[in-house]
Amino acid sequence: MLKRILWLLTAFPAAALLITLAVANRHSVRLVLDPFRPEAPVISLVLPFYGFLFGALLIGVLLGGAATWLSQGRWRRTARVRTGEAKRWQTEADRLMRERDAEVSTRTKALAAPEKRNAA
């Protein structure tokens, strides 16, 4: 519950800030992708300024997430290997327990008390 409250206390001000930013920067801006002829560009993009800001934010989040995911690959591999080892050890322990239980039951049957006999 506390985590949810902290998330809401963070998300609402961030959303209000982004909406204010979008309203304040809604004029159109031209992004020129032709460095050789900026006066008559072959490739250009006209969007509201907040579109470029949100696009840069989105690209930053995606690149940061990809970099984090790639840098943690070693730990994911280690976790996979250790999970396999744990499953093998668990299988071995289960097999040994079954063998022990079978051996105990055969010994118990072999050592069962003899039936009572009448001395008549």
KEVO-994919 format. One record per residue: chain; x, y, z of N, C-alpha, C, CB in turn; residue in one letter. Coordinates in Angstrom, 2 decimals, decimal comma. Glycine has a CB too. Example, Ala and Ser with C-alpha at 12.3 -4.5 7.8 and 13.67 -1.06 7.14 Angstrom:
> unit|n_xx|n_yy|n_zz|ca_xx|ca_yy|ca_zz|c_xx|c_yy|c_zz|cb_xx|cb_yy|cb_zz|code
> A|13,19|-5,69|7,80|12,30|-4,50|7,80|13,20|-3,30|7,80|11,31|-4,47|9,05|A
> A|12,85|-2,25|7,08|13,67|-1,06|7,14|12,90|0,03|7,87|14,08|-0,60|5,72|S
***
This chain:
> unit|n_xx|n_yy|n_zz|ca_xx|ca_yy|ca_zz|c_xx|c_yy|c_zz|cb_xx|cb_yy|cb_zz|code
> A|0,83|-1,19|0,00|0,00|0,00|0,00|0,88|1,26|0,00|-0,95|-0,01|1,22|M
> A|1,93|1,24|0,80|2,83|2,39|0,87|3,52|2,61|-0,48|3,88|2,20|1,98|L
> A|3,88|1,52|-1,13|4,52|1,63|-2,44|3,59|2,30|-3,44|4,96|0,24|-2,95|K
> A|2,32|1,94|-3,39|1,32|2,52|-4,29|1,17|4,03|-4,02|-0,04|1,81|-4,12|R
> A|1,15|4,41|-2,76|1,00|5,82|-2,40|2,22|6,61|-2,88|0,82|5,98|-0,87|I
> A|3,41|6,06|-2,67|4,62|6,75|-3,14|4,64|6,87|-4,65|5,88|6,01|-2,66|L
> A|4,18|5,84|-5,34|4,11|5,90|-6,80|3,16|7,01|-7,24|3,67|4,55|-7,39|W
> A|2,00|7,09|-6,61|1,03|8,14|-6,97|1,57|9,54|-6,64|-0,31|7,90|-6,24|L
> A|2,27|9,66|-5,51|2,83|10,96|-5,15|3,94|11,39|-6,11|3,37|10,92|-3,72|L
> A|4,54|10,44|-6,78|5,56|10,76|-7,78|4,95|10,95|-9,16|6,61|9,66|-7,82|T
> A|3,99|10,11|-9,52|3,43|10,12|-10,86|2,58|11,37|-11,14|2,60|8,88|-11,08|A
> A|1,77|11,78|-10,20|0,89|12,93|-10,45|1,66|14,23|-10,68|-0,06|13,11|-9,30|F
> A|2,65|14,56|-9,86|3,43|15,77|-10,17|4,20|15,66|-11,49|4,40|16,06|-9,04|P
> A|4,70|14,48|-11,79|5,42|14,29|-13,06|4,46|14,49|-14,23|6,06|12,89|-13,13|A
> A|3,25|13,94|-14,13|2,27|14,11|-15,20|1,88|15,58|-15,34|1,03|13,26|-14,93|A
> A|1,68|16,26|-14,22|1,33|17,68|-14,27|2,46|18,49|-14,91|1,03|18,23|-12,85|A
> A|3,69|18,15|-14,59|4,83|18,84|-15,18|4,90|18,60|-16,69|6,13|18,37|-14,51|L
> A|4,68|17,36|-17,12|4,71|17,05|-18,56|3,58|17,74|-19,31|4,63|15,54|-18,77|L
> A|2,40|17,79|-18,73|1,27|18,46|-19,38|1,54|19,97|-19,48|-0,06|18,21|-18,60|I
> A|2,08|20,55|-18,43|2,43|21,97|-18,46|3,49|22,24|-19,52|2,94|22,44|-17,08|T
> A|4,48|21,36|-19,61|5,52|21,49|-20,61|4,93|21,41|-22,02|6,59|20,41|-20,42|L
> A|4,00|20,50|-22,23|3,39|20,35|-23,55|2,57|21,58|-23,93|2,50|19,10|-23,59|A
> A|1,83|22,13|-22,97|1,01|23,31|-23,26|1,90|24,53|-23,53|0,05|23,60|-22,09|V
> A|2,98|24,68|-22,78|3,85|25,83|-22,95|4,69|25,76|-24,23|4,77|25,96|-21,76|A
> A|4,91|24,56|-24,75|5,77|24,39|-25,93|5,02|23,75|-27,09|6,99|23,53|-25,57|N
> A|3,84|24,27|-27,38|3,04|23,65|-28,44|3,26|24,28|-29,82|1,57|23,74|-28,09|R
> A|4,15|25,24|-29,94|4,43|25,84|-31,24|5,26|24,86|-32,08|5,18|27,20|-31,09|H
> A|5,11|24,95|-33,38|5,78|24,04|-34,29|7,26|24,39|-34,45|5,09|24,05|-35,65|S
> A|8,05|23,35|-34,56|9,49|23,49|-34,73|9,90|22,55|-35,85|10,27|23,18|-33,39|V
> A|10,85|23,01|-36,66|11,32|22,18|-37,78|12,66|21,57|-37,41|11,44|23,03|-39,11|R
> A|12,75|20,26|-37,48|13,99|19,54|-37,26|14,57|19,22|-38,63|13,78|18,25|-36,40|L
> A|15,72|19,77|-38,93|16,37|19,58|-40,23|17,41|18,47|-40,10|17,02|20,91|-40,74|V
> A|17,26|17,44|-40,92|18,19|16,31|-40,90|19,13|16,31|-42,10|17,41|15,01|-40,86|L
> A|19,25|17,43|-42,75|20,14|17,56|-43,91|21,21|18,59|-43,56|19,33|17,98|-45,20|D
> A|22,40|18,15|-43,14|23,41|19,11|-42,69|24,06|19,89|-43,83|24,47|18,39|-41,92|P
> A|23,88|19,47|-45,08|24,58|20,12|-46,18|23,78|21,28|-46,78|24,88|19,11|-47,26|F
> A|22,46|21,21|-46,72|21,63|22,31|-47,25|20,52|22,62|-46,25|21,01|21,93|-48,66|R
> A|20,83|23,30|-45,16|19,80|23,58|-44,16|18,73|24,56|-44,64|20,44|24,12|-42,92|P
> A|19,04|25,38|-45,66|18,04|26,34|-46,14|16,97|25,66|-46,99|18,72|27,45|-46,96|E
> A|17,32|24,57|-47,67|16,35|23,80|-48,47|16,58|22,32|-48,18|16,49|24,12|-50,02|A
> A|16,16|21,86|-47,00|16,48|20,49|-46,59|15,69|19,45|-47,39|16,20|20,31|-45,11|P
> A|16,34|18,35|-47,62|15,68|17,22|-48,27|14,88|16,45|-47,22|16,71|16,29|-48,97|V
> A|15,45|16,33|-46,04|14,80|15,61|-44,95|14,60|16,57|-43,79|15,64|14,36|-44,50|I
> A|13,34|16,80|-43,45|13,03|17,62|-42,28|11,73|17,13|-41,67|12,93|19,14|-42,65|S
> A|11,53|17,49|-40,43|10,36|17,04|-39,68|9,82|18,22|-38,90|10,71|15,84|-38,73|L
> A|8,53|18,49|-39,07|7,89|19,60|-38,37|6,91|19,00|-37,36|7,17|20,58|-39,36|V
> A|7,16|19,26|-36,09|6,32|18,79|-34,98|6,25|19,87|-33,93|6,87|17,45|-34,37|L
> A|5,27|19,79|-33,03|5,31|20,68|-31,87|6,57|20,38|-31,05|4,02|20,52|-31,00|P
> A|7,08|21,39|-30,37|8,33|21,23|-29,64|8,24|20,13|-28,59|8,73|22,54|-29,00|F
> A|7,07|20,01|-27,91|6,94|18,98|-26,90|7,01|17,58|-27,51|5,62|19,16|-26,14|Y
> A|6,69|17,44|-28,78|6,82|16,14|-29,46|8,28|15,71|-29,52|6,23|16,20|-30,88|G
> A|9,15|16,67|-29,81|10,59|16,36|-29,82|11,08|16,05|-28,40|11,39|17,54|-30,41|F
> A|10,59|16,80|-27,42|11,00|16,54|-26,04|10,56|15,16|-25,58|10,41|17,61|-25,10|L
> A|9,30|14,82|-25,83|8,79|13,49|-25,44|9,49|12,39|-26,21|7,27|13,40|-25,66|F
> A|9,78|12,65|-27,48|10,51|11,66|-28,29|11,91|11,41|-27,73|10,60|12,13|-29,75|G
> A|12,59|12,49|-27,36|13,93|12,34|-26,77|13,86|11,60|-25,43|14,59|13,71|-26,58|A
> A|12,83|11,90|-24,65|12,64|11,20|-23,38|12,39|9,71|-23,61|11,48|11,82|-22,59|L
> A|11,54|9,40|-24,57|11,23|7,99|-24,89|12,47|7,25|-25,39|10,11|7,91|-25,93|L
> A|13,22|7,89|-26,27|14,45|7,26|-26,79|15,45|7,04|-25,65|15,08|8,12|-27,91|I
> A|15,56|8,00|-24,75|16,47|7,85|-23,60|16,06|6,70|-22,69|16,51|9,13|-22,80|G
> A|14,77|6,58|-22,44|14,29|5,48|-21,60|14,55|4,14|-22,27|12,78|5,64|-21,29|V
> A|14,28|4,05|-23,56|14,50|2,79|-24,28|15,99|2,43|-24,33|13,94|2,88|-25,71|L
> A|16,84|3,39|-24,63|18,28|3,12|-24,68|18,82|2,76|-23,29|19,03|4,34|-25,23|L
> A|18,36|3,43|-22,27|18,79|3,11|-20,90|18,33|1,72|-20,48|18,26|4,14|-19,92|G
> A|17,10|1,36|-20,83|16,61|0,02|-20,51|17,38|-1,05|-21,26|15,14|-0,09|-20,84|G
> A|17,68|-0,80|-22,53|18,44|-1,78|-23,32|19,85|-1,92|-22,76|18,50|-1,36|-24,80|A
> A|20,49|-0,81|-22,39|21,84|-0,88|-21,83|21,85|-1,64|-20,50|22,41|0,53|-21,62|A
> A|20,86|-1,40|-19,67|20,76|-2,11|-18,40|20,54|-3,59|-18,63|19,63|-1,54|-17,54|T
> A|19,65|-3,93|-19,55|19,34|-5,33|-19,84|20,58|-6,04|-20,37|18,19|-5,44|-20,86|W
> A|21,32|-5,39|-21,27|22,53|-6,00|-21,81|23,62|-6,16|-20,75|23,06|-5,18|-22,98|L
> A|23,75|-5,18|-19,87|24,80|-5,27|-18,85|24,48|-6,32|-17,79|25,00|-3,91|-18,18|S
> A|23,23|-6,70|-17,63|22,85|-7,70|-16,65|22,80|-9,12|-17,23|21,52|-7,36|-16,06|Q
> A|23,23|-9,28|-18,47|23,20|-10,60|-19,10|24,03|-11,62|-18,36|23,68|-10,49|-20,52|G
> A|25,17|-11,20|-17,84|26,05|-12,12|-17,10|25,32|-12,69|-15,89|27,35|-11,40|-16,67|R
> A|24,56|-11,83|-15,18|23,87|-12,28|-13,98|22,69|-13,18|-14,32|23,39|-11,09|-13,15|W
> A|22,01|-12,90|-15,44|20,92|-13,78|-15,86|21,45|-15,16|-16,22|20,15|-13,18|-17,06|R
> A|22,61|-15,20|-16,89|23,23|-16,49|-17,25|23,62|-17,25|-15,99|24,47|-16,27|-18,15|R
> A|24,22|-16,56|-15,02|24,59|-17,21|-13,76|23,36|-17,76|-13,06|25,33|-16,21|-12,84|T
> A|22,28|-17,02|-13,06|21,04|-17,48|-12,43|20,51|-18,73|-13,14|19,98|-16,37|-12,45|A
> A|20,58|-18,75|-14,48|20,12|-19,94|-15,22|20,96|-21,16|-14,88|20,17|-19,69|-16,72|R
> A|22,28|-20,97|-14,84|23,18|-22,09|-14,53|22,92|-22,61|-13,12|24,66|-21,66|-14,68|V
> A|22,79|-21,71|-12,19|22,59|-22,13|-10,79|21,21|-22,74|-10,59|22,77|-20,95|-9,85|R
> A|20,23|-22,30|-11,35|18,91|-22,92|-11,26|18,99|-24,37|-11,75|17,88|-22,13|-12,09|T
> A|19,72|-24,59|-12,84|19,91|-25,96|-13,34|20,64|-26,83|-12,32|20,68|-25,95|-14,65|G
> A|21,67|-26,27|-11,69|22,40|-27,02|-10,66|21,49|-27,35|-9,48|23,62|-26,21|-10,17|E
> A|20,68|-26,40|-9,06|19,77|-26,63|-7,94|18,76|-27,72|-8,28|19,04|-25,34|-7,56|A
> A|18,26|-27,72|-9,52|17,32|-28,77|-9,92|18,00|-30,13|-9,93|16,74|-28,47|-11,32|K
> A|19,26|-30,19|-10,40|20,00|-31,47|-10,40|20,21|-31,96|-8,98|21,36|-31,32|-11,12|R
> A|20,62|-31,06|-8,07|20,83|-31,46|-6,68|19,52|-31,91|-6,04|21,45|-30,31|-5,88|W
> A|18,43|-31,24|-6,36|17,13|-31,62|-5,79|16,71|-33,00|-6,31|16,05|-30,56|-6,14|Q
> A|16,95|-33,25|-7,60|16,64|-34,56|-8,17|17,47|-35,65|-7,49|16,89|-34,55|-9,70|T
> A|18,75|-35,36|-7,27|19,63|-36,33|-6,60|19,17|-36,59|-5,18|21,09|-35,81|-6,59|E
> A|18,79|-35,54|-4,46|18,30|-35,70|-3,09|17,01|-36,52|-3,06|18,07|-34,33|-2,43|A
> A|16,11|-36,27|-4,00|14,86|-37,04|-4,07|15,15|-38,52|-4,36|13,93|-36,47|-5,16|D
> A|16,09|-38,77|-5,27|16,44|-40,16|-5,60|17,04|-40,87|-4,39|17,43|-40,20|-6,79|R
> A|17,93|-40,20|-3,68|18,54|-40,81|-2,49|17,51|-41,05|-1,39|19,66|-39,92|-1,96|L
> A|16,56|-40,14|-1,24|15,50|-40,34|-0,25|14,64|-41,55|-0,60|14,63|-39,09|-0,15|M
> A|14,32|-41,69|-1,90|13,52|-42,85|-2,31|14,29|-44,14|-2,05|13,14|-42,75|-3,80|R
> A|15,59|-44,14|-2,37|16,40|-45,34|-2,13|16,47|-45,66|-0,64|17,82|-45,16|-2,68|E
> A|16,66|-44,64|0,18|16,71|-44,85|1,63|15,39|-45,39|2,16|17,07|-43,55|2,35|R
> A|14,28|-44,81|1,70|12,97|-45,27|2,15|12,72|-46,71|1,73|11,87|-44,36|1,60|D
> A|13,14|-47,05|0,51|12,96|-48,43|0,05|13,81|-49,38|0,88|13,33|-48,56|-1,45|A
> A|15,04|-48,99|1,20|15,93|-49,84|2,00|15,39|-50,00|3,41|17,35|-49,26|2,05|E
> A|14,88|-48,94|4,00|14,32|-49,01|5,34|13,09|-49,90|5,36|13,96|-47,60|5,86|V
> A|12,25|-49,81|4,34|11,05|-50,64|4,32|11,39|-52,12|4,14|10,10|-50,18|3,21|S
> A|12,43|-52,43|3,32|12,82|-53,85|3,18|13,43|-54,36|4,47|13,81|-54,03|2,00|T
> A|14,22|-53,56|5,17|14,79|-53,99|6,46|13,69|-54,17|7,49|15,83|-52,97|6,96|R
> A|12,71|-53,29|7,47|11,62|-53,40|8,43|10,84|-54,67|8,19|10,70|-52,18|8,35|T
> A|10,60|-55,00|6,94|9,88|-56,24|6,64|10,72|-57,46|7,03|9,52|-56,31|5,14|K
> A|12,02|-57,39|6,82|12,89|-58,53|7,16|13,01|-58,70|8,67|14,29|-58,34|6,54|A
> A|12,96|-57,62|9,40|13,10|-57,69|10,86|11,76|-57,74|11,58|13,90|-56,51|11,36|L
> A|10,69|-57,97|10,85|9,37|-58,00|11,46|9,34|-59,09|12,52|8,26|-58,22|10,40|A
> A|8,63|-58,83|13,59|8,54|-59,80|14,68|7,86|-61,07|14,18|7,76|-59,21|15,89|A
> A|8,37|-62,22|14,60|7,74|-63,47|14,18|6,35|-63,59|14,77|8,59|-64,68|14,58|P
> A|5,54|-64,36|14,10|4,17|-64,56|14,60|4,22|-65,35|15,89|3,30|-65,30|13,56|E
> A|3,26|-65,10|16,76|3,19|-65,83|18,03|2,72|-67,26|17,74|2,23|-65,10|19,05|K
> A|3,40|-68,20|18,35|3,03|-69,61|18,17|2,59|-70,16|19,52|4,21|-70,45|17,58|R
> A|1,65|-71,02|19,43|1,20|-71,72|20,64|2,12|-72,90|20,88|-0,29|-72,21|20,50|N
> A|2,46|-73,14|22,10|3,35|-74,24|22,44|2,56|-75,52|22,66|4,17|-73,90|23,69|A
> A|1,55|-75,70|22,03|0,72|-76,87|22,25|1,07|-78,01|21,42|-0,66|-76,56|22,05|A
***
